[in-house]
Amino acid sequence: MHVAEITTDQVRWYLRPFLWLQRRRYGAPLVPALAWARVPALYLALAHFYAALDRRRSPLDPVLRSLVQTRISQINHCTFCIDLNAAVAAERGGSMDKALAVADWSKSNLFTAREQVALEYAEVVTRTDGRVEVELIDRLRQRFDEAALIELTALIAFQNLSSKFNAALDMPSQGFCQRPGS
């Protein structure tokens, strides 16, 4: 890791409830959260943005969100994000096979047409200068209404921010996603 670790008691008091929730959900505070917490205004903005994306009433189902986040994490070589997002995808979808197959989604029959076009869009936005062809937008509009397309784009942007931040600072995996045989 390229930044020094801090402990929960070094975090500002008003951020500690976020870490408590992480400990309750994952068994420990998330390592990137402790880095973001060094700059409380950034941490709060990030936490609120993610909460808006991961809300129950999102037009994007939780499995789709996690699969998209996992694929972006793979492209950006973020070991922490791959670990966490694949574990959440498996938990939400009930299938570790699907979570582990996301890198080869285009060759797999495990993914719905909606998931496939969302994963394709995530790859295009992540790997290019952001230019998305009209043909892809047309296919997205067959599966997503305007609000869902905006949320999908926001999710892709958020995960690129998160995974690039974590990869740049070499945030370690926390062992959430236990692969078969590990």
C-alpha positions in Angstrom: 0.0 0.0 0.0 1.3 3.4 -1.0 -0.2 5.3 2.0 0.2 4.6 5.7 -2.6 2.8 7.4 -4.6 4.5 10.1 -6.7 3.0 12.8 -10.4 3.6 13.4 -9.6 5.7 16.5 -7.6 8.1 14.3 -10.6 8.7 12.1 -12.8 11.8 12.8 -15.7 10.9 15.2 -18.4 11.7 12.6 -17.0 9.1 10.1 -16.8 6.3 12.7 -20.4 5.2 12.1 -19.5 4.4 8.5 -16.7 2.2 9.7 -18.9 0.6 12.3 -21.3 -0.3 9.5 -18.5 -1.8 7.4 -17.3 -3.8 10.4 -20.8 -5.1 10.9 -21.2 -6.0 7.2 -17.7 -7.2 6.3 -16.1 -8.0 9.6 -13.6 -5.1 9.4 -13.4 -1.6 8.1 -12.6 -1.4 4.4 -8.9 -0.5 3.9 -9.8 2.1 1.2 -12.3 3.7 3.6 -9.4 4.3 6.1 -7.5 6.1 3.3 -10.4 8.2 2.2 -11.1 9.1 5.8 -7.8 11.1 5.9 -9.8 13.7 3.9 -13.2 13.7 5.6 -14.9 15.9 3.0 -13.9 13.5 0.2 -15.0 10.4 2.2 -18.4 11.9 3.0 -19.0 12.8 -0.7 -17.9 9.4 -1.8 -20.1 7.6 0.8 -23.2 9.6 -0.1 -22.6 9.1 -3.9 -22.3 5.4 -3.5 -25.3 5.2 -1.2 -27.4 6.9 -3.9 -26.2 4.4 -6.4 -26.7 1.3 -4.2 -30.2 2.2 -2.9 -33.1 -0.3 -2.9 -35.2 1.7 -5.3 -32.5 1.9 -8.0 -33.7 1.0 -11.5 -30.6 -1.3 -11.7 -31.0 -4.6 -9.9 -28.3 -5.3 -7.3 -26.8 -8.3 -9.2 -26.3 -6.2 -12.3 -24.7 -3.4 -10.3 -22.2 -5.8 -8.7 -21.4 -7.5 -12.0 -20.6 -4.2 -13.7 -18.5 -3.1 -10.7 -16.6 -6.4 -10.8 -15.8 -6.1 -14.5 -14.6 -2.5 -14.3 -12.4 -3.5 -11.3 -10.9 -6.3 -13.4 -10.1 -3.9 -16.3 -8.5 -1.4 -13.9 -6.5 -4.1 -12.1 -7.9 -3.3 -8.7 -7.4 -6.3 -6.5 -9.3 -4.9 -3.6 -12.3 -4.0 -5.8 -12.3 -7.4 -7.6 -12.3 -9.1 -4.3 -15.1 -7.1 -2.7 -17.3 -6.7 -5.8 -17.1 -10.4 -6.9 -18.0 -11.5 -3.3 -21.0 -9.1 -3.3 -22.0 -10.2 -6.8 -21.9 -13.9 -5.7 -23.9 -13.1 -2.6 -26.5 -11.1 -4.4 -26.8 -13.5 -7.3 -26.4 -16.7 -5.4 -23.7 -17.8 -7.8 -19.9 -17.7 -7.4 -19.7 -19.2 -11.0 -21.3 -16.1 -12.5 -19.2 -13.7 -10.4 -16.0 -15.5 -11.5 -17.2 -15.7 -15.2 -17.7 -11.9 -15.5 -14.3 -11.5 -17.3 -15.6 -13.7 -20.1 -19.2 -12.6 -20.0 -19.4 -12.4 -23.8 -18.6 -16.1 -24.2 -20.8 -17.2 -21.3 -24.5 -18.2 -21.2 -24.7 -17.2 -17.6 -25.6 -13.6 -18.3 -28.9 -12.1 -19.4 -29.2 -9.9 -22.5 -29.6 -6.9 -20.1 -26.4 -7.8 -18.2 -24.5 -8.4 -21.4 -25.2 -5.0 -22.9 -24.5 -3.3 -19.5 -21.2 -5.1 -19.3 -20.3 -4.1 -22.9 -21.1 -0.5 -22.1 -19.0 -0.7 -18.9 -16.1 -2.0 -20.9 -16.4 0.7 -23.7 -16.6 3.5 -21.2 -13.8 2.2 -19.1 -11.4 1.4 -21.9 -11.8 4.3 -24.2 -11.9 8.1 -24.2 -15.6 7.8 -23.4 -16.8 7.8 -27.0 -19.8 5.5 -27.1 -21.2 4.6 -30.5 -24.9 5.3 -31.3 -25.5 1.6 -32.1 -24.5 0.7 -28.5 -26.8 3.4 -27.1 -29.6 2.1 -29.2 -29.1 -1.4 -27.8 -28.9 0.0 -24.2 -32.2 1.8 -24.8 -33.9 -1.5 -25.6 -33.1 -2.7 -22.1 -32.9 0.5 -20.0 -35.1 3.6 -19.7 -33.5 7.0 -19.4 -33.2 7.0 -15.6 -31.6 3.5 -15.6 -29.2 4.5 -18.4 -28.2 7.6 -16.3 -27.7 5.5 -13.2 -25.7 2.8 -15.2 -23.4 5.6 -16.5 -23.0 7.1 -13.0 -22.2 3.6 -11.6 -19.6 3.1 -14.3 -18.1 6.5 -13.5 -18.1 5.8 -9.7 -16.5 2.4 -10.1 -13.8 3.8 -12.4 -13.1 6.5 -9.7 -13.0 3.9 -7.0 -11.0 1.2 -8.7 -8.4 3.7 -10.1 -8.0 5.3 -6.7 -7.5 1.9 -5.0 -5.2 0.5 -7.7 -3.1 3.7 -7.8 -2.6 3.4 -4.0 -2.2 -0.4 -4.1 -5.0 -1.1 -1.8 -4.8 -4.8 -0.8 -7.5 -7.4 -1.1 -9.2 -8.2 2.2 -10.1 -11.8 1.3 -13.9 -11.4 0.8 -14.1 -13.5 -2.3 -12.9 -17.0 -1.7 -12.2 -18.6 -5.0 -12.7 -22.4 -5.3 -9.6 -24.2 -4.1 -8.3 -21.2 -2.1 
